[in-house]
């Protein structure tokens, strides 16, 4: 709601500024504007209106530059309002609203910069890696179900994966009593030196919430903030390192099946369509059971190694699973487009998030 209110107010406020330009150049009759406006002042009114509209467009396009354009428009607009106070004073209310959202935007850009800086570092290291195509001979050692899955997803004959970027829509909640929050998320994964950079935007009680999960060099932290300012939750430490190792391995299985030839994974075929996998990285070892259907689709990933945060920030280990469904062809690969994330507590299962994939790209160079 705040987003749409801001867009409407900024756009409408910008258009009103053109009245000053019209008055100065005698374009039409404007009885509400009694005082004469000189042509130089009229040009300033036009510039302020143009800047507000430009800021609105950049905001809708999610370009960071909108905050600087909006701030320039605000300063110019308020000076013009003060100069023409009797007729234009009510425009101050719009400027105050726009200023509040602009300040929040500055904090959000500053918070997201941490994520963008980490992505740049990851991309700089990933650029120099050569990518060959995945062949049948390279998957020969894998359990039958995993080989079938890799073939089904269309990885054979395509480049091996060094990195990938994925974006999602979905919803998330803290506990069963909490309301669902809509979210949009984006993440980068780098395979050679396991790195997962996950950024999300969500809405909690009509207020924006941002979050950054950073996992690299075997260590991880999670930073969730209200208005990109106030810390709602922050977690780090050994339990977080283990949990994000599980999540990184889950990403390999679900989003980048071509990476399952990685020599850091140890495979054991438990029974038909059920495989046990152990992933080792930076002294941490995590295990999961992978379940497949007859088509060759991965339908669930279950691990006992992930931790959850309970009341009073207590951290305990519980069964964690990601049921998958709705396989679709996305950029030439057949992938599960919908996933749930579930903790199994003594009192039963708790689904705390759902994700629908919007886009995915592999082996990015910039």
Secondary structure in CASP SS format (residue, H / E / C, confidence):
PFRMAT SS
TARGET T0000
AUTHOR 0000-0000-0000
METHOD secondary structure of the structure
MODEL  1
X C 1.00
X H 1.00
X H 1.00
X H 1.00
X H 1.00
X H 1.00
X H 1.00
X H 1.00
X H 1.00
X H 1.00
X H 1.00
X H 1.00
X H 1.00
X H 1.00
X H 1.00
X H 1.00
X H 1.00
X H 1.00
X H 1.00
X H 1.00
X H 1.00
X H 1.00
X H 1.00
X H 1.00
X C 1.00
X C 1.00
X C 1.00
X C 1.00
X C 1.00
X C 1.00
X C 1.00
X C 1.00
X C 1.00
X C 1.00
X C 1.00
X C 1.00
X C 1.00
X C 1.00
X H 1.00
X H 1.00
X H 1.00
X H 1.00
X H 1.00
X H 1.00
X H 1.00
X H 1.00
X H 1.00
X H 1.00
X H 1.00
X H 1.00
X H 1.00
X H 1.00
X H 1.00
X H 1.00
X H 1.00
X H 1.00
X H 1.00
X H 1.00
X H 1.00
X H 1.00
X C 1.00
X C 1.00
X C 1.00
X C 1.00
X C 1.00
X H 1.00
X H 1.00
X H 1.00
X H 1.00
X H 1.00
X H 1.00
X H 1.00
X H 1.00
X H 1.00
X H 1.00
X H 1.00
X H 1.00
X H 1.00
X H 1.00
X H 1.00
X H 1.00
X H 1.00
X H 1.00
X C 1.00
X H 1.00
X H 1.00
X H 1.00
X H 1.00
X C 1.00
X C 1.00
X H 1.00
X H 1.00
X H 1.00
X H 1.00
X H 1.00
X H 1.00
X H 1.00
X H 1.00
X H 1.00
X H 1.00
X H 1.00
X H 1.00
X H 1.00
X H 1.00
X H 1.00
X H 1.00
X H 1.00
X H 1.00
X H 1.00
X H 1.00
X H 1.00
X H 1.00
X H 1.00
X H 1.00
X H 1.00
X H 1.00
X H 1.00
X H 1.00
X H 1.00
X H 1.00
X H 1.00
X H 1.00
X H 1.00
X H 1.00
X H 1.00
X H 1.00
X C 1.00
X C 1.00
X C 1.00
X C 1.00
X C 1.00
X C 1.00
X E 1.00
X C 1.00
X C 1.00
X H 1.00
X H 1.00
X H 1.00
X H 1.00
X C 1.00
X C 1.00
X C 1.00
X C 1.00
X H 1.00
X H 1.00
X H 1.00
X H 1.00
X H 1.00
X H 1.00
X H 1.00
X H 1.00
X H 1.00
X H 1.00
X C 1.00
X C 1.00
X C 1.00
X C 1.00
X C 1.00
X E 1.00
X C 1.00
X C 1.00
X C 1.00
X E 1.00
X E 1.00
X E 1.00
X E 1.00
X E 1.00
X E 1.00
X E 1.00
X E 1.00
X E 1.00
X E 1.00
X C 1.00
X C 1.00
X C 1.00
X C 1.00
X C 1.00
X C 1.00
X C 1.00
X C 1.00
X E 1.00
X E 1.00
X E 1.00
X E 1.00
X E 1.00
X E 1.00
X E 1.00
X E 1.00
X E 1.00
X E 1.00
X C 1.00
X C 1.00
X C 1.00
X C 1.00
X E 1.00
X E 1.00
X E 1.00
X E 1.00
X E 1.00
X E 1.00
X E 1.00
X E 1.00
X E 1.00
X E 1.00
X C 1.00
X C 1.00
X E 1.00
X E 1.00
X E 1.00
X E 1.00
X E 1.00
X E 1.00
X E 1.00
X E 1.00
X E 1.00
X E 1.00
X C 1.00
X C 1.00
X E 1.00
X E 1.00
X E 1.00
X E 1.00
X E 1.00
X E 1.00
X E 1.00
X E 1.00
X C 1.00
X C 1.00
X C 1.00
X E 1.00
X E 1.00
X E 1.00
X E 1.00
X E 1.00
X E 1.00
X E 1.00
X C 1.00
X H 1.00
X H 1.00
X H 1.00
X H 1.00
X H 1.00
X H 1.00
X H 1.00
X H 1.00
X H 1.00
X H 1.00
X H 1.00
X H 1.00
X H 1.00
X H 1.00
X H 1.00
X H 1.00
X H 1.00
X H 1.00
X C 1.00
X H 1.00
X H 1.00
X H 1.00
X H 1.00
X H 1.00
X C 1.00
X C 1.00
X C 1.00
X E 1.00
X E 1.00
X E 1.00
X E 1.00
X E 1.00
X E 1.00
X E 1.00
X C 1.00
X C 1.00
X E 1.00
X E 1.00
X E 1.00
X E 1.00
X E 1.00
X E 1.00
X E 1.00
X E 1.00
X C 1.00
X C 1.00
X E 1.00
X E 1.00
X E 1.00
X E 1.00
X E 1.00
X E 1.00
X E 1.00
X E 1.00
X E 1.00
X C 1.00
X C 1.00
X C 1.00
X C 1.00
X C 1.00
X E 1.00
X E 1.00
X E 1.00
X E 1.00
X E 1.00
X E 1.00
X C 1.00
X C 1.00
X C 1.00
X E 1.00
X E 1.00
X E 1.00
X C 1.00
X H 1.00
X H 1.00
X H 1.00
X C 1.00
X E 1.00
X E 1.00
X E 1.00
X C 1.00
X E 1.00
X E 1.00
X E 1.00
X C 1.00
X C 1.00
X E 1.00
X E 1.00
X E 1.00
X E 1.00
X E 1.00
X E 1.00
X E 1.00
X C 1.00
X C 1.00
X E 1.00
X E 1.00
X E 1.00
X E 1.00
X E 1.00
X E 1.00
X E 1.00
X E 1.00
X E 1.00
X E 1.00
X E 1.00
X E 1.00
X E 1.00
X C 1.00
X C 1.00
X E 1.00
X E 1.00
X E 1.00
X E 1.00
X E 1.00
X E 1.00
X E 1.00
X E 1.00
X E 1.00
X E 1.00
X E 1.00
X E 1.00
X E 1.00
X E 1.00
X E 1.00
X C 1.00
X C 1.00
X C 1.00
X C 1.00
END
